[in-house]
Amino acid sequence: MDDREITLMKTATENPVKQALRCGQSIWYDGLVSQKEFEAMIHEDGIRGATTNPTIFEKSLLTGEYDGELSGLLGARSAGEIYRTLAVKAVQDVADLFSSVYQETKGGDGFVSIEVSPLLAYDTDATVQEARELWRLVGRKNVMIKVPATREGIPAVRRLIVDGINVNITLIFSVERYREVMQAYLRGLEERTHSGQPASGIASVASFFVSRVDTVVDKLLEEKIATAGEAARKKELQTLLGKAAIANSKVAYDAFEQTFLSPRFTELKSQNAQFQRPLWASTGVKNPRYSDVLYVEALMGPYTVDTIPPATLEAFRNHGVARSRLKNGMREAHETLAKLEAIGIDLEKVTQELEKAGIQSFSDSYTKIIDVIQARKHE
């Protein structure tokens, strides 16, 4: 048996999640599970990292996962301090599990993300202060501090990159805002190198949200379809259903290539700077009419990360097909966005509303966490 036959046999026996690595994509787990489960995913699925957010911690807290730790923390400290202690410890534990991946990939993967308080999303200075504190408290090279991509968050990203802090910029919905995120990363690296500090050893991802775009745009399309008089017009509108999110993401990837294949980044790369990889977030399918692995399959490609929620990961492991499709149909993606604009769907307005809703959702989860802890303190 020759080497090619051995490689083909190995590929055939690997599950689709692990095969994603052959397409240049790293799969990260969107959530928290036990140490044993994480170890199995690292070994069997090739999972390369994990992400957390206030909603994930809210679910864990409400299901009683932290009852033991919580009982030992109740006392003079505030509810906010107690939550931070719980979150930091959880992220430290997971980061330690992924430390071997971090070492094997020479700092390219193996990251775990922890988010600054969403209540600070519109305050640049407070975001920077909390991000620095979380970085200090977690104390792991393979942690990323999540900062929301609000207008106030963009300058915070630049300042944190100058500090040499790994950053996961989250809640990106529009291509234009994504361009601002990439520019903040580049400016941060440039300021760092101009002051004599190294560009190497700093990792960053830009979390571009997917499925929620289709949720909103499809609703707007359905309204237009319902009032369209001519059958041909209805059919034309129907062809756009379920297309906005993938098109938006592909156009974002086009912007990524333009930015990181430019002479500007080439100079930074010569100083061992890393790509700021696009990370596809919210890749669980919300509409039951669509394939449950639609976004994972469509957005698989080189230099990307996909943070996959539990149900979607299981679906992709079970019947997904790992194939590099991301760069296919790029012209059609641009045309789709142009068609949406032509029929009166303002994608910029849609994405602005999604950003606000995302901040509000995480803020609500954070507030619920504080309320639960506060209630426990008074039991």
N, C-alpha and C positions, 0 to 999 in steps of 0.2 A: 504494500500500500504506500503510495507516494504522499508527499507533504500536502498536495492539493486535496487529495481524497480525505486525508485526516482532517484538514481544515473544514471541508464541506460537512463531514460527519459531526464535527464539534458544533458548527453553526446550527445544524439541524436539531441538535439535542438541547441547545440553549433556548430558554424561553424568550419571548419577544422583548421583554424589559431589558434583559441583558444584551440582546442583539442591538439595542439602540446605541450602545457604545461604538459599534462598528459604523454607525452613521454620523459619528462625531457629536452625538448628543449625550449629555449626562442627565440621568433621571434622579431627581431629589424627591423625598417623601414629604408631603404636605400634612404634617401632623406629628403626634407623639404616640409611641407605643412602648411596650416593655423592652428591656435590654435584650432579651432573648429574640424577640421579633425583629428588632433592628439588626441584630447579628445575622439572622437568617436572611434578611433582605440584602444585606451587604454581600453575603456569600453566594446566595442563590440567584438574586436578581441583578447584582451589580449596582445597587443603589449607591449613589455617590454623595448624598448629603440630605439635609432636612431643613424645613422651614417651619416657623411658628408664628402665631399672631394672637392678639387678645381673644379672638373668638375660639381658637383652639384651646387656650388655657381656660376660658370660661366653661367649655364643655367638660374638660377634665376635672375642674373644680366641682361642677354640679353633679358629676357622676361619682364623687367621693374619692377620686384617685389620690387627692392630696390631704385626706383627713388626718392621716398620721403625722405628716410634716406640719400641717396647720396647727394641730393641737399643741405642738411644742413651741410655736412661734407667738401664740396669742399672749398679749401682755401690754406693756407700755408702748410698744411701737405702733405707728399708725397703720391703717389698713393698706395704704399705698406702699409702705416700707415692707410689710409682710408679703404682699404680692410680688414685689421686686425680688425679695429673697427667694421665694418659691420658683419664680421664673428663671432666675440666674442659676440656681442649683440644677433645675431640670435641663437647661441648655448646657451647662458644664458637663453633666453626665452623658448627654448625647454627643457632645463634641468629643469627649474622650473615646466614645465608641467609634467615631469616624476618624480618629487621629491616624489610624493605620492607612486609611484612604488618602488622607492629606499628605502623609509621608511618601506613599507609593507614587502619587501623582505630582510630587514636588511642589505642593502648594497650589495645584490647579483645581483640586476638588476636595471633598471631605468637609464641607462647610455646614454649619448650623446657624440659623438666623434668629435673632431676638429683636423685637420691635420697641422703639421708643414709644412713650405714651401717645396715643392718638389725640389726646386732649391738647398736645403741643403742636399739632400739625400746621398751625398758622402762626407759629412763633419761631423764627430762625434761631435766635440766641438760646432759647430754652431747649430747643431740639439738639443743638450742638452740645450744650452742657450735659443733657441726659445721655446722649450717645457716648460722650467721653466717659461718663461715669459707668455706664453699662460695660463698655470696653474694658475698663479697669477692673470692675467687679468680676466679670466672667473670666478674664485672664487667660484666654486661649487664643492661639494664633489662628485657629480654624473656626472662629466665630465671625459672623457678619452682623452689623447693626443695621436694622431696617429703618429707613427714613422715608416717609411718604413724599411723593413727587408733586407736592403743592408748589405754588410760586415761592412760598417761604421756605420750602424744603430744598429747593435747588441750590441756593447759596450755602445752605448747611452741608450739602453733599461736597461741594468744593472745599470747604474748610476742613471737613473730616478727612478727605483724601490728602490734603496738605499735612494733616496730623499723622498720616500713615495708618489710618483706621479702615478696615475692610467694611464696605458699605453695600447693602442690598437696597436699591431704591425701588420702592413699592408703589402700587396703585397708579401705574402708568396706563392710560387708556388711549391717548392720542399720539399720532406720529410726531406732531410738532412738539409736544411736551417731551417725548422721547429724545428728540434732537437736543433739547435743552439739557436733559440729563447727561447725554454723552459729552456735551460741551463742558458741563460742570466737572465731569471726571477728567477730561483732558486738561482743563485749566488748573485743576488741583495738582495733577502730576507735573505740569509745567512750572507752577509756583514752587513745588517741592524741589525739582531738579535745579531751578535757578538759584535756590538758596543753599545748594550744595548737598541736599539730601537725596537718597537713592529712590529711583522709581520702582525698583524691584521689591518683591515681597508684599505688594498691595493687591488685593483681589476685590473685584466689584462685579455685581450683576445688576441688570435693569429689568425689573419685574413688570412685564407687559401683560395686561389682563385681557383675556380672550372671550370667554363665553357670554359674559354680561353684555357685550356689545351686540351680539345677536339677539339677546333677550329683548333689548329695547328697540333695535332697528326692525326686527321682525314684527313687533307690535305695531310700529308705525306703518310698515308695509301692509299688514293685514287691514288696517284702517283705510288705506288708499285702495286696496283691492276691493273692499266692500262697497266703496262709492264709485269705482270705475264703471263707466257705462258700457264700453265696447269690450267684447270678449278678447280681442287681440291685446287691448290694453291690460286687462286682467292677467293674461298669460305672460305678458312682458314683465309685469310686477312680480308675479309668482316665481319667475326665474331668479329673482334676487333674494328670495327667502333663504336664510341659512348661509349666506355668502359674505356678509359684512365683516364678521369677526376674523375669518381666515384671511380675507383680502387686506384688512387693516394690519394684521400681524405680518403678512408677507411684505407689505410696503414698508413697515417698520424694519424688517430684516434688510431690505434693500438700502435703507438709510444707514443701518449698521455697517454694511459692507462699504458704502461710500465713505463713511467716517474712518473706519479702522483699516482701510486699504489706502488711505491718503498719505501723502508725504509728511503731513503733520504728525500722524501717529507713527510713521516709519522711524522718525527721529527718536520718539519715545521708546519704541520697541528696541532700538539699538542700545538702549539703556536698560533693557530687560523688563520694560513695562508689560503688563498683561492686557489682553483684550478685556473690555468690560462686556461680558457675554449677555445677550438677550436671554431672559428667563421667562418662559411662557407660564403664566399663572392663571388660575381659574380655568383649567382645561377640562373640568368635569362638564358633561353635556347637560344642559337644563331642559332641553326640549326632547320629549320621548319619541318624537317622529324622526330624530336624527340618530345615527349610529352612536353608541355610547363611547366609541373611541375616535370619533371624528376629528377632534382637535389634536389629539396626541399624534395620530397618523399624519395628518396634513402638515403639521409644523415640525416634523422631525428633520433635522439637518445639522450641518457642521457648526461648531463653535456656539452651540446653544445649550440651554438647560430647560428641562420641563419639570416643574414641581407638581406632582400628581397627587390628588386626594385619594383616600383609601379605596372607595368603590371603583373609581376609574382605573386605578392601578390593577385591581383584581380583574377587571374587564379586559384590560390590555394584556395582562399576563395570560388570560384564558383564550382570547381569540383575536388579539391585535396582530398587525403585520408591521414589522420594523423595516422601513425603507426610507431612504432620504428623498423626501418629496418637497421640502420647503422651497427650493429655488425653482420648482416647476410652476409654470403659469404665472410668472411675475407680471408680464404685460397685462394679462387678464385681470390680475388683482388691481392694478392701477385703473383699468377700465371700469371695474365694478364700483370702485369708490367714485369715479367720475359720473357713472350712471345714477348712483344714489344722490349725488349732489344735483344732478340735472332734474330729478323728479321731486326735489324740494326737501330731501332729508339732510339736515345740517349735522354732519358727523361731529363737528367741533362742539356744537351745543350738546349733543348726546354724550360725548366723552367728558365734558365739563360736569354734567349732571351726575355721571357715573362716579367721577372722582369725589364729588361732595357726598354721594350716597355711601361710597366705600369708607370715607373718613367717619361718617356718622355711624355706620354699622360697627366699625371697630371701637368707636368711642362708646357706643351703647354696651358692647361686650365688656369693655374696661370698667365702665360704671357698675355693671352688674357684678363683676368680680369684687370690686371694692365694697359694694352693698352686702354681698354674701359674707365677706370676711368681717365687715363691721358688725353684722348680725351675730356672727359666731363669737365675737369679742364680748358681746353683751348677754350671752346665754347663761 
